[in-house]
Amino acid sequence: MNILKKEKNILLLSIFIGTFITLVFTLATKSYSYNIQQGIADEVIRLHVLANSDEDYDQQLKIKVKDGIVKMLENELHNSMTKDETRIVLLKNLDKIEKRAEEIIKENGYDYSVNAKICFDDFPTKEYADVTLPAGEYEALKIEIGEAKGKNWWCVMFPPLCFVDASVKEVPKEDKEILKSVLTDTEYDIVTKAKNENDIPIKIKFKIVEWWQQ
C-alpha cells in the first residue's frame, strides 16, 4: 500500500511539475510574441483597402483605387521619416484621399461611397519583397469602398513599402535603412530574415510570433 501511495504521489508531483513548466513556457512565449509584434507595430503605419465585394469588377476597382491613392500620396510622404510624421500627413489629407478615391470610382463607371480613416486594424502575416511583417494589430489608413465586404489590399505607408514596385525581390536599401532605424536589432532581423531558409533561429522566432498572433 505504501509503495502504491508513493507511486501515486510521484505521479501527481510529475503532473504538477509538467503543468507548471508548460504554463511558464506558454506565458513566456506569449509575452515574447506580444513584445516583438507590438514593437514592430509601434513603428509602422499600414494601408488597408476594402473592396465593395468579391466580384471581379469590384476587386479590379479596389486595385485602381489603391494605385491612385498611393501615387497621390507618394510626394506627400516623401520626406516623412517617422510614423508620427506619416500619420500627420495622412490625417491632413483624409478628405483628399476620399475625394481622389471617389473620382477614380466614377471614372470607372461606379458610384460607391468612400470612407477613409486612421484606425487600428488586424492584419495577417504579409510579405513585401524580402520584408515580412507578422500578423497582429497595426495602426493603418483604412479605405472602405461601398459596402466594404470584399477582399482586402494590404501594404505599408511607413516605412514606405507601398511605393516599392511589386515585381522587385528586395526592398530598396534606403527603405530598409528607415526600417532599421526605427526597430530594435531583433525586430529588424525577424522582419528581414524570416524568409531566409538558412537562418533557422530567426525563422523559429518569427514562427513563434506568427503562431501567437494568429
VEXGUDREN-735536 format. One line per field, with one value per residue: residue number from 1; residue in one letter; chain; x, y, z of N, C-alpha, C in turn. Coordinates in Angstrom, 1 decimal, padded with zeros to 4 digits, always signed. Example, Ala and Ser with C-alpha at 12.3 -4.5 7.8 and 13.67 -1.06 7.14 Angstrom:
<pts>
pos: [1,2] .
code: [A,S] .
unit: [A,A] .
neast: [+013.2,+012.8] .
nnorth: [-005.7,-002.2] .
nup: [+007.8,+007.1] .
caeast: [+012.3,+013.7] .
canorth: [-004.5,-001.1] .
caup: [+007.8,+007.1] .
ceast: [+013.2,+012.9] .
cnorth: [-003.3,+000.0] .
cup: [+007.8,+007.9] .
</pts>
This chain:
<pts>
pos: [1,2,3,4,5,6,7,8,9,10,11,12,13,14,15,16,17,18,19,20,21,22,23,24,25,26,27,28,29,30,31,32,33,34,35,36,37,38,39,40,41,42,43,44,45,46,47,48,49,50,51,52,53,54,55,56,57,58,59,60,61,62,63,64,65,66,67,68,69,70,71,72,73,74,75,76,77,78,79,80,81,82,83,84,85,86,87,88,89,90,91,92,93,94,95,96,97,98,99,100,101,102,103,104,105,106,107,108,109,110,111,112,113,114,115,116,117,118,119,120,121,122,123,124,125,126,127,128,129,130,131,132,133,134,135,136,137,138,139,140,141,142,143,144,145,146,147,148,149,150,151,152,153,154,155,156,157,158,159,160,161,162,163,164,165,166,167,168,169,170,171,172,173,174,175,176,177,178,179,180,181,182,183,184,185,186,187,188,189,190,191,192,193,194,195,196,197,198,199,200,201,202,203,204,205,206,207,208,209,210,211,212,213,214] .
code: [M,N,I,L,K,K,E,K,N,I,L,L,L,S,I,F,I,G,T,F,I,T,L,V,F,T,L,A,T,K,S,Y,S,Y,N,I,Q,Q,G,I,A,D,E,V,I,R,L,H,V,L,A,N,S,D,E,D,Y,D,Q,Q,L,K,I,K,V,K,D,G,I,V,K,M,L,E,N,E,L,H,N,S,M,T,K,D,E,T,R,I,V,L,L,K,N,L,D,K,I,E,K,R,A,E,E,I,I,K,E,N,G,Y,D,Y,S,V,N,A,K,I,C,F,D,D,F,P,T,K,E,Y,A,D,V,T,L,P,A,G,E,Y,E,A,L,K,I,E,I,G,E,A,K,G,K,N,W,W,C,V,M,F,P,P,L,C,F,V,D,A,S,V,K,E,V,P,K,E,D,K,E,I,L,K,S,V,L,T,D,T,E,Y,D,I,V,T,K,A,K,N,E,N,D,I,P,I,K,I,K,F,K,I,V,E,W,W,Q,Q] .
unit: [A,A,A,A,A,A,A,A,A,A,A,A,A,A,A,A,A,A,A,A,A,A,A,A,A,A,A,A,A,A,A,A,A,A,A,A,A,A,A,A,A,A,A,A,A,A,A,A,A,A,A,A,A,A,A,A,A,A,A,A,A,A,A,A,A,A,A,A,A,A,A,A,A,A,A,A,A,A,A,A,A,A,A,A,A,A,A,A,A,A,A,A,A,A,A,A,A,A,A,A,A,A,A,A,A,A,A,A,A,A,A,A,A,A,A,A,A,A,A,A,A,A,A,A,A,A,A,A,A,A,A,A,A,A,A,A,A,A,A,A,A,A,A,A,A,A,A,A,A,A,A,A,A,A,A,A,A,A,A,A,A,A,A,A,A,A,A,A,A,A,A,A,A,A,A,A,A,A,A,A,A,A,A,A,A,A,A,A,A,A,A,A,A,A,A,A,A,A,A,A,A,A,A,A,A,A,A,A,A,A,A,A,A,A] .
neast: [+000.8,+001.9,+003.9,+002.3,+001.0,+003.2,+004.0,+001.8,+001.9,+004.3,+003.5,+001.5,+003.0,+004.8,+002.9,+002.1,+004.5,+005.1,+002.8,+003.2,+005.7,+004.9,+003.0,+004.6,+006.3,+004.5,+003.4,+005.7,+006.4,+004.1,+004.4,+006.8,+006.1,+004.1,+005.5,+007.4,+005.8,+004.3,+006.3,+007.2,+004.8,+004.5,+006.1,+005.4,+003.1,+000.2,-001.6,-004.9,-007.2,-010.5,-012.5,-015.7,-017.1,-016.5,-016.7,-015.3,-015.1,-015.3,-013.1,-011.0,-011.5,-010.8,-008.0,-007.3,-008.1,-006.4,-003.9,-004.2,-004.4,-002.0,-000.1,-000.9,-000.2,+002.5,+004.4,+003.6,+004.4,+007.0,+009.1,+008.7,+009.9,+009.3,+006.9,+005.0,+005.1,+004.2,+001.6,+000.5,+000.5,-001.2,-003.6,-004.1,-004.8,-007.0,-009.6,-008.9,-008.0,-010.3,-011.8,-010.2,-010.3,-013.1,-013.3,-011.8,-013.4,-015.7,-014.7,-014.5,-017.0,-018.7,-020.5,-019.9,-019.7,-017.0,-015.0,-012.5,-010.1,-008.0,-007.1,-006.9,-006.2,-006.7,-004.1,-003.1,-000.2,+002.2,+004.0,+006.4,+008.3,+011.4,+010.8,+009.0,+006.1,+004.8,+001.6,-001.0,-002.2,-002.3,-001.7,-003.4,-004.1,-007.2,-009.3,-012.5,-014.5,-017.6,-019.8,-017.8,-017.3,-015.7,-012.6,-009.3,-006.8,-003.4,-000.8,+002.2,+002.5,+004.4,+007.5,+007.9,+006.7,+004.7,+005.2,+007.0,+008.0,+006.0,+007.2,+009.8,+012.4,+013.7,+013.5,+014.2,+017.4,+017.5,+014.9,+015.0,+016.9,+015.5,+013.6,+015.4,+016.3,+014.2,+013.4,+014.2,+017.3,+016.7,+014.0,+014.3,+015.9,+014.1,+012.0,+013.3,+014.7,+013.1,+012.4,+014.6,+015.9,+018.1,+018.6,+017.8,+017.4,+016.2,+013.9,+012.5,+012.0,+010.3,+008.2,+007.2,+006.2,+004.3,+002.6,+001.4,+000.1,-001.7] .
nnorth: [-001.2,+001.2,+001.5,+001.8,+004.2,+005.9,+005.9,+007.0,+009.6,+010.5,+010.4,+012.4,+014.6,+014.8,+015.4,+017.9,+019.4,+019.2,+020.5,+023.0,+023.8,+023.9,+025.9,+028.1,+028.2,+028.7,+031.3,+032.8,+032.6,+033.7,+036.3,+037.1,+037.0,+039.0,+041.3,+041.5,+041.8,+044.0,+045.9,+046.2,+047.1,+049.5,+051.2,+051.3,+052.3,+051.3,+050.4,+049.7,+048.6,+048.1,+046.3,+046.8,+044.4,+040.9,+040.4,+040.3,+042.7,+044.6,+044.0,+044.6,+047.3,+048.1,+047.7,+049.7,+052.0,+051.8,+052.0,+054.7,+056.2,+055.7,+056.7,+059.4,+060.1,+059.7,+061.8,+063.5,+062.0,+061.8,+063.0,+062.1,+060.9,+059.4,+057.5,+059.1,+061.5,+060.6,+059.8,+062.4,+063.6,+061.9,+062.2,+064.9,+064.8,+063.3,+064.0,+064.6,+062.2,+060.6,+062.0,+061.7,+058.9,+058.6,+060.0,+058.2,+056.0,+056.9,+057.5,+055.0,+054.2,+053.7,+054.3,+054.2,+055.0,+056.4,+055.8,+057.0,+056.6,+056.8,+054.2,+051.4,+048.1,+044.6,+042.7,+040.1,+037.9,+039.3,+039.5,+041.7,+042.0,+041.2,+041.6,+040.8,+041.1,+040.3,+038.8,+040.7,+043.5,+046.6,+050.2,+052.0,+053.4,+053.3,+052.4,+052.3,+051.0,+051.5,+049.0,+047.7,+044.9,+043.2,+041.4,+042.3,+044.8,+045.0,+047.0,+048.9,+052.1,+053.6,+052.4,+053.4,+051.1,+050.6,+052.0,+050.6,+048.8,+046.1,+044.0,+043.7,+042.0,+042.6,+045.0,+048.4,+049.7,+052.2,+052.3,+050.1,+051.0,+053.0,+051.4,+049.9,+051.9,+052.4,+050.2,+047.6,+045.7,+042.9,+042.9,+043.9,+042.0,+039.8,+040.6,+041.0,+038.7,+036.5,+035.0,+033.7,+030.7,+029.5,+030.7,+029.5,+030.1,+032.7,+032.1,+030.4,+032.2,+034.0,+032.3,+031.7,+034.2,+034.6,+032.4,+032.9,+035.3,+034.7] .
nup: [+000.0,+000.8,-001.1,-003.4,-002.8,-002.6,-005.3,-006.5,-005.4,-006.6,-009.3,-009.3,-008.5,-010.7,-012.7,-011.8,-011.9,-014.6,-015.7,-014.6,-015.8,-018.4,-018.3,-017.6,-019.8,-021.8,-021.1,-021.2,-023.9,-025.1,-024.1,-025.2,-028.0,-028.1,-027.3,-029.4,-031.7,-031.0,-030.7,-033.4,-034.5,-033.3,-034.7,-037.4,-040.0,-041.7,-044.8,-045.6,-047.7,-048.6,-050.7,-052.4,-052.9,-053.5,-056.2,-059.5,-060.9,-058.8,-057.3,-059.1,-059.3,-056.7,-056.7,-058.6,-057.2,-055.0,-056.3,-057.3,-055.0,-053.6,-055.5,-055.4,-052.8,-052.7,-053.1,-051.0,-048.8,-049.1,-047.6,-045.0,-042.1,-039.9,-038.1,-036.8,-038.2,-040.7,-040.0,-039.4,-041.9,-043.3,-041.9,-042.4,-045.0,-045.4,-046.4,-049.1,-049.9,-049.8,-051.7,-054.1,-054.3,-054.8,-057.3,-058.9,-058.8,-060.0,-062.5,-063.5,-063.9,-061.7,-058.6,-055.9,-052.4,-050.3,-047.5,-045.6,-043.0,-040.1,-038.1,-035.8,-036.8,-037.6,-039.0,-041.3,-041.5,-043.7,-046.8,-048.2,-050.8,-049.7,-047.1,-044.2,-042.4,-039.2,-038.3,-036.6,-034.6,-036.1,-036.6,-039.1,-042.3,-043.4,-046.0,-047.1,-049.5,-050.9,-049.7,-048.5,-048.2,-049.5,-050.5,-049.1,-049.6,-048.6,-047.4,-046.6,-045.3,-043.9,-042.8,-046.3,-047.9,-049.6,-051.9,-053.2,-056.1,-057.1,-058.4,-057.6,-055.9,-053.6,-051.0,-051.4,-050.5,-049.1,-047.9,-046.3,-044.5,-043.2,-041.9,-040.3,-038.6,-036.9,-035.7,-033.2,-033.1,-033.0,-033.8,-036.4,-037.6,-037.5,-039.3,-041.7,-042.2,-042.1,-044.3,-045.0,-045.6,-044.5,-042.1,-039.4,-036.5,-036.6,-038.2,-036.5,-034.4,-035.7,-036.4,-033.8,-033.0,-035.1,-034.7,-032.2,-032.7,-034.6] .
caeast: [+000.0,+002.8,+004.5,+001.3,+000.8,+004.4,+004.0,+000.7,+002.4,+005.3,+002.8,+000.9,+004.1,+005.2,+001.9,+002.1,+005.7,+004.9,+001.9,+003.9,+006.7,+004.2,+002.4,+005.6,+006.8,+003.4,+003.3,+006.9,+006.3,+003.1,+004.9,+007.8,+005.4,+003.4,+006.5,+008.0,+004.8,+003.9,+007.4,+007.1,+003.6,+004.6,+006.9,+004.9,+001.6,-000.1,-002.7,-005.9,-008.2,-011.5,-013.4,-017.1,-017.5,-015.5,-016.9,-014.1,-015.0,-015.0,-011.7,-010.2,-011.6,-010.0,-006.6,-007.2,-008.2,-005.1,-002.8,-004.3,-004.1,-000.5,+000.5,-001.2,+000.5,+004.0,+005.1,+003.3,+005.1,+008.5,+010.0,+008.3,+011.0,+008.8,+005.5,+004.2,+005.1,+003.3,+000.2,+000.0,+000.3,-002.4,-004.8,-004.4,-005.2,-008.1,-010.6,-008.3,-007.9,-011.7,-012.2,-009.5,-010.9,-014.4,-013.0,-011.4,-014.6,-016.6,-014.1,-014.6,-018.4,-019.4,-020.9,-019.7,-019.1,-015.7,-014.8,-011.1,-009.9,-006.9,-007.6,-006.2,-006.9,-005.9,-003.5,-002.4,+001.2,+002.3,+005.4,+006.7,+009.6,+012.1,+010.4,+007.8,+005.6,+003.9,+000.2,-001.3,-002.9,-001.4,-002.4,-003.5,-005.0,-008.2,-010.2,-013.6,-015.2,-019.0,-020.2,-016.6,-017.5,-014.8,-011.2,-008.5,-005.4,-002.6,+000.6,+002.8,+002.8,+005.7,+008.3,+007.1,+006.8,+003.6,+005.7,+008.0,+007.4,+005.6,+008.0,+011.2,+012.6,+014.3,+013.1,+015.4,+018.3,+017.1,+013.7,+015.5,+017.6,+014.5,+013.1,+016.4,+016.5,+013.1,+013.2,+015.4,+018.0,+015.9,+012.8,+014.7,+016.3,+012.9,+011.2,+014.1,+015.4,+012.2,+012.3,+015.9,+015.8,+019.3,+018.6,+016.9,+016.9,+015.2,+012.7,+011.8,+011.5,+009.2,+007.1,+006.6,+005.4,+003.2,+001.7,+000.6,-000.7,-002.8] .
canorth: [+000.0,+002.4,+001.7,+002.4,+005.6,+006.7,+006.0,+007.9,+010.9,+010.8,+010.7,+013.7,+015.6,+014.9,+016.1,+019.3,+020.0,+019.3,+021.6,+024.3,+024.2,+024.2,+027.2,+029.1,+028.3,+029.3,+032.7,+033.4,+032.6,+034.7,+037.6,+037.4,+037.3,+040.2,+042.4,+041.7,+042.3,+045.4,+046.8,+046.5,+047.9,+050.9,+052.0,+051.3,+052.6,+050.5,+050.7,+048.7,+048.9,+047.0,+046.4,+046.7,+043.0,+040.0,+040.3,+040.6,+044.2,+045.3,+043.7,+045.4,+048.7,+048.2,+047.9,+051.1,+053.0,+051.7,+052.6,+056.1,+056.8,+055.5,+057.6,+060.7,+060.3,+059.4,+063.1,+064.0,+061.3,+061.6,+063.5,+061.6,+060.0,+058.7,+057.1,+060.2,+062.4,+060.0,+059.9,+063.7,+063.8,+061.2,+062.9,+066.2,+064.5,+062.3,+064.5,+064.5,+060.7,+060.2,+062.7,+061.1,+057.6,+058.8,+060.3,+057.0,+055.1,+057.5,+057.4,+053.6,+053.9,+053.3,+055.5,+053.8,+055.9,+056.0,+056.2,+056.9,+056.9,+056.3,+053.4,+050.2,+047.0,+043.3,+042.3,+038.8,+037.9,+039.7,+039.7,+042.8,+041.7,+040.4,+042.0,+040.1,+041.6,+039.3,+039.1,+041.4,+044.7,+047.8,+051.4,+052.0,+054.2,+052.3,+053.0,+051.4,+051.3,+051.0,+048.2,+047.2,+043.5,+042.4,+041.1,+043.4,+045.1,+045.4,+047.4,+049.7,+053.5,+053.9,+052.8,+053.4,+049.9,+050.7,+052.6,+049.6,+048.0,+044.7,+043.0,+043.6,+040.9,+043.2,+046.4,+049.3,+049.9,+053.4,+052.0,+049.2,+051.8,+053.6,+050.3,+049.5,+053.0,+052.6,+048.9,+047.0,+044.7,+041.7,+043.1,+044.1,+040.7,+039.0,+041.0,+041.0,+037.4,+035.4,+034.2,+033.1,+029.3,+029.1,+031.3,+028.8,+030.8,+033.8,+031.5,+029.9,+033.4,+034.5,+031.4,+031.9,+035.4,+034.4,+031.4,+033.5,+036.4,+034.1] .
caup: [+000.0,+000.9,-002.4,-004.3,-002.4,-003.0,-006.8,-006.8,-005.1,-007.6,-010.5,-009.1,-008.5,-012.1,-013.5,-011.3,-012.4,-016.1,-015.9,-014.2,-016.8,-019.6,-018.1,-017.6,-021.2,-022.6,-020.7,-021.7,-025.3,-025.4,-023.8,-026.3,-029.2,-028.0,-027.3,-030.7,-032.7,-030.6,-031.0,-034.8,-034.8,-032.8,-035.6,-038.7,-040.2,-042.9,-045.6,-045.7,-048.7,-048.7,-051.9,-052.2,-052.8,-054.1,-057.6,-060.2,-061.2,-057.6,-056.9,-060.0,-058.9,-055.5,-057.1,-059.2,-056.1,-054.2,-057.1,-057.4,-053.6,-053.4,-056.3,-054.9,-051.5,-052.8,-052.9,-049.7,-047.8,-049.5,-046.5,-043.7,-041.6,-038.7,-038.1,-036.4,-039.4,-041.7,-039.5,-039.5,-043.3,-043.7,-041.3,-043.1,-046.4,-045.4,-047.4,-050.4,-050.2,-050.1,-053.0,-055.2,-054.5,-055.4,-058.7,-059.6,-058.9,-061.0,-063.8,-063.9,-064.1,-060.4,-057.7,-054.5,-051.4,-049.8,-046.1,-045.2,-041.6,-039.4,-037.1,-035.6,-037.5,-037.5,-040.3,-041.4,-041.9,-045.1,-047.3,-049.1,-051.3,-048.7,-045.7,-043.8,-041.1,-038.6,-038.0,-035.4,-034.7,-036.5,-037.0,-040.6,-043.2,-043.8,-047.0,-047.3,-050.7,-050.9,-048.5,-047.9,-047.9,-050.3,-050.0,-048.7,-050.1,-047.5,-047.6,-045.6,-045.7,-043.3,-043.9,-047.5,-048.7,-050.6,-053.1,-053.8,-057.2,-056.6,-059.1,-057.1,-054.9,-052.4,-050.6,-051.6,-049.4,-048.3,-047.2,-045.2,-043.6,-042.4,-041.1,-039.3,-037.7,-036.0,-035.0,-032.5,-033.9,-033.0,-034.6,-037.8,-038.1,-037.7,-040.4,-042.9,-042.4,-041.9,-045.5,-045.2,-045.2,-043.8,-040.8,-038.6,-035.3,-036.9,-038.7,-035.3,-033.6,-036.4,-036.2,-032.5,-033.1,-036.0,-034.1,-031.1,-033.2,-035.4] .
ceast: [+000.9,+003.5,+003.6,+001.1,+002.0,+004.4,+002.9,+001.2,+003.4,+004.6,+002.2,+001.9,+004.6,+004.2,+001.9,+003.3,+005.6,+003.9,+002.5,+004.8,+006.0,+003.6,+003.4,+006.1,+005.7,+003.3,+004.5,+006.9,+005.3,+003.6,+005.9,+007.1,+004.8,+004.4,+007.1,+007.0,+004.5,+005.1,+007.5,+005.9,+003.7,+005.4,+006.5,+003.4,+001.3,-001.3,-003.6,-007.0,-009.2,-012.4,-014.8,-017.6,-016.3,-015.7,-015.6,-014.0,-014.8,-013.6,-010.7,-010.3,-010.8,-008.6,-006.4,-007.3,-006.9,-004.0,-002.9,-004.0,-002.6,+000.2,+000.3,-000.4,+002.0,+004.8,+004.9,+004.1,+006.6,+009.4,+009.7,+009.3,+010.5,+007.3,+004.6,+004.0,+004.1,+001.9,-000.3,-000.3,-001.0,-003.7,-005.2,-005.0,-006.4,-009.2,-010.1,-008.3,-009.3,-012.1,-011.5,-010.0,-012.3,-014.3,-012.6,-012.6,-015.5,-016.1,-014.2,-016.1,-019.2,-019.7,-020.8,-019.2,-017.8,-015.6,-013.3,-010.9,-008.6,-007.4,-006.7,-007.0,-006.0,-005.4,-003.0,-000.9,+001.3,+003.7,+005.4,+008.1,+010.3,+011.9,+009.1,+007.3,+004.6,+002.5,+000.0,-002.0,-001.9,-002.3,-002.3,-004.4,-006.0,-009.2,-011.2,-014.4,-016.6,-019.3,-019.0,-016.7,-016.6,-013.4,-010.4,-007.3,-004.6,-001.2,+001.1,+003.1,+004.1,+006.2,+007.6,+007.2,+005.7,+004.1,+006.8,+007.3,+007.2,+006.5,+009.4,+011.2,+013.2,+013.8,+014.3,+016.1,+017.9,+015.9,+014.1,+016.2,+016.7,+013.9,+014.1,+016.5,+015.4,+012.8,+014.4,+016.1,+017.3,+014.7,+013.2,+015.1,+015.1,+012.2,+011.9,+014.7,+014.4,+012.1,+013.6,+015.9,+017.0,+019.4,+017.6,+016.4,+015.9,+013.9,+011.8,+011.2,+010.2,+008.0,+006.4,+005.7,+004.1,+002.1,+000.8,-000.4,-001.9,-003.7] .
cnorth: [+001.3,+002.6,+002.3,+003.9,+006.5,+006.9,+007.0,+009.4,+011.4,+011.2,+012.1,+014.8,+015.8,+015.7,+017.6,+020.0,+020.2,+020.4,+022.9,+024.8,+024.6,+025.6,+028.3,+029.4,+029.1,+030.9,+033.4,+033.6,+033.7,+036.1,+038.1,+037.8,+038.6,+041.4,+042.6,+042.3,+043.8,+046.3,+047.1,+047.4,+049.3,+051.8,+052.0,+051.7,+052.0,+051.0,+049.5,+049.1,+047.8,+047.3,+046.3,+045.3,+042.2,+039.7,+040.8,+042.1,+045.0,+045.2,+044.5,+046.8,+049.0,+048.5,+049.3,+052.2,+053.0,+052.4,+054.1,+056.8,+056.8,+056.5,+059.1,+061.0,+060.2,+060.7,+063.6,+063.3,+061.1,+062.0,+063.0,+060.6,+059.2,+058.4,+058.3,+061.2,+061.9,+060.1,+061.3,+064.0,+063.2,+061.8,+064.2,+066.0,+063.5,+062.7,+064.3,+063.0,+060.2,+060.8,+062.0,+059.7,+057.6,+059.1,+059.1,+056.1,+055.6,+057.4,+056.0,+053.2,+053.4,+054.5,+055.1,+055.0,+055.5,+056.6,+056.0,+057.4,+056.3,+055.5,+052.2,+049.0,+045.8,+043.0,+040.9,+039.0,+038.3,+039.9,+040.9,+042.6,+040.8,+040.9,+041.4,+040.6,+040.6,+039.7,+039.9,+042.7,+045.9,+049.0,+051.5,+053.1,+053.2,+053.0,+051.9,+051.8,+050.7,+050.3,+047.6,+045.7,+042.6,+042.1,+042.4,+043.6,+045.6,+045.9,+048.3,+051.1,+054.0,+052.7,+052.6,+052.2,+049.8,+051.2,+051.8,+048.9,+046.6,+043.7,+042.8,+042.5,+041.4,+044.6,+047.2,+049.6,+051.1,+053.1,+051.0,+050.0,+052.5,+052.6,+050.0,+050.6,+053.0,+051.3,+048.5,+046.1,+043.4,+041.8,+043.2,+042.8,+039.8,+039.4,+040.9,+039.6,+036.2,+034.5,+033.4,+031.6,+028.8,+029.7,+030.7,+029.5,+031.9,+033.2,+031.0,+031.1,+033.9,+033.6,+031.5,+033.1,+035.2,+033.4,+032.1,+034.6,+035.9,+033.3] .
cup: [+000.0,-000.4,-003.4,-004.0,-002.8,-004.6,-007.2,-006.5,-006.1,-008.9,-010.4,-009.1,-009.9,-012.9,-013.1,-011.9,-013.9,-016.4,-015.7,-015.3,-018.1,-019.5,-018.2,-019.0,-022.0,-022.3,-021.3,-023.2,-025.8,-025.2,-024.8,-027.6,-029.2,-028.1,-028.7,-031.7,-032.3,-030.9,-032.5,-035.1,-034.3,-033.7,-037.0,-038.8,-041.6,-043.6,-045.8,-046.5,-048.8,-049.9,-051.5,-052.0,-053.4,-055.6,-058.3,-060.4,-059.9,-057.1,-057.8,-059.7,-057.7,-055.8,-057.8,-058.2,-055.3,-055.0,-057.1,-056.1,-053.3,-054.2,-055.8,-053.6,-051.6,-052.5,-051.5,-048.6,-048.0,-048.3,-045.1,-043.2,-040.3,-038.9,-037.8,-037.5,-040.4,-041.3,-039.7,-041.0,-043.8,-043.1,-042.0,-044.5,-046.5,-046.4,-048.8,-050.8,-050.6,-051.5,-054.2,-055.4,-055.2,-056.9,-059.5,-059.8,-060.0,-062.4,-064.4,-064.0,-062.9,-059.6,-056.2,-053.6,-050.9,-048.4,-045.8,-043.8,-041.2,-038.2,-036.8,-036.1,-037.4,-038.9,-040.2,-041.6,-043.4,-045.5,-048.3,-049.6,-050.3,-047.3,-045.4,-042.4,-040.5,-038.4,-036.7,-035.7,-035.1,-036.8,-038.5,-041.1,-043.8,-044.8,-047.4,-048.5,-050.7,-049.6,-047.8,-047.4,-048.7,-049.7,-049.9,-049.6,-048.9,-048.0,-046.5,-046.0,-045.1,-042.5,-045.2,-048.4,-049.8,-051.9,-053.8,-054.9,-056.8,-057.3,-058.5,-056.0,-053.6,-052.2,-050.8,-050.4,-048.5,-047.4,-046.0,-044.1,-042.6,-041.4,-040.0,-038.2,-036.6,-035.2,-034.2,-033.4,-034.1,-033.9,-036.1,-038.4,-038.4,-039.0,-041.7,-043.2,-042.3,-043.1,-045.8,-044.7,-044.3,-042.4,-039.9,-037.3,-035.6,-037.4,-037.5,-034.5,-034.4,-036.3,-034.9,-032.5,-033.9,-035.4,-033.1,-031.7,-034.0,-034.5] .
</pts>
